[in-house]
Amino acid sequence: MTVSETGNATGAEALRPHAEDAFADELAALAAADDRPRPVNWRLSPWAVATYLLGGTLPDGTVITPKYVGPRRIVEVAVTTLATDRALLLLGVPGTAKTWVSEHLAAAVSGDSTLLVQGTAGTPEEAIRYGWNYAQLLAHGPSRDALVPSPVMRAMSDGMTARVEELTRIPADVQDTLITILSEKTLPVPELGQEVQAVRGFNLIATANDRDRGVNDLSSALRRRFNTVVLPLPATSEAEVDIVSRRVDQLGRSLDLPAVPEGLEEIRRVVTVFRELREGVSADGRTKLKSPSGTLSTAEAISVVTGGLALAAHFGDGVLRPGDMAAGILGAVVRDPAADRVIWQEYLETVVRERDGWKDFYRACREVSA
């Protein structure tokens, strides 16, 4: 058995392919049809990158599926930012597709979404700058052969797009290693008396969860280096249903789960429940509701529906029903066992119980909540 550059056994199908692999045909079709000016080292023009994210039909009839459902101007501003010398910060509550948009932007611009730094409380400075191969370092001293470039350094050298996920989770002193990179477009290597200068085409996309504000706030110096684009929650129920349906369909195909259309009504119910509890009011505006402690994001709705489809496929008849969804919804809503459970019970009794056509959903939720 051989192993590919991505670390997979050759011939094995990846569980979750990178965007540039999963949508390679669409990217190739866009490149072939794209006759607009492209910034240096970009695979596509800004117009084609936006079309890749928002969807459309090419002159040859190729259908480009939407990767992001939301205001067009948000995508256009994000793409335009990457064509300048300003880095891009995608900001929003959990579940607003920040990582998803970041990955697809990098795939469309550079053809590679894998130059990624995952931000955590333990992310070291070396993850953003560079590290060392200590065997080489001890044997031969500091040298370029002993230096281990970070994804950011590699992106600078090759004129590509780097990504930093959850920037505000990274300690403040580590965050600030980006200041020189983003302002001077250079990365000093004092141990070698050298520096790495960014090649044209280099830029950086960072994501941040605005629920984490105050954990590791960005310094004003670093924030000035970014153009911030806020990704909102879906504006309407139908838009959110569309997003959940598309993503569940994509995930379902990779997991051999039943087709989404069989469970579209249940998806609408999940989205309705999440939106009402998020917004603190029933859909008809008649009943004020308390909101639980969880975010009840679109991403969580996708997870609940995918889990329900798996239950229906493996322990049911393949048709998504309320009983397949109830446990997942309960787990998403009740994060605080004391306060959230009371909120959930009140919602079931005051809204769900009285809603026409929801009796089966009410019974399933009551059963798992007992």
Secondary structure, DSSP 8 states (H G I E B T S, - for coil): --B-TTSSBTT---SS--HHHHTHHHHHHHHHH--S---TT-SS-HHHHHHHHH-EE-TTS-EE--S--S-HHHHHHHHHHHTTTSEEEEEESTTSSHHHHHHHHHHHHHS----EEE--TT--GGGTSEEE-HHHHHHH-S-TTTEEE-HHHHHHHHT-EEEEESGGGS-HHHHTTHHHHHHHSEEEETTTTEEEE--TT-EEEEEEEGGGTTTS---HHHHTTEEEEE----SSHHHHHHHHHHHHHHHHHHHT---GGGGHHHHHHHHHHHHHHHHTB-TTS--B----SS---HHHHHHHHHHHHHHHHHHSSS---HHHHHHHHHHHH-SSTTHHHHHHHHHIIIIITTSTT-HHHHHHHHHHH-
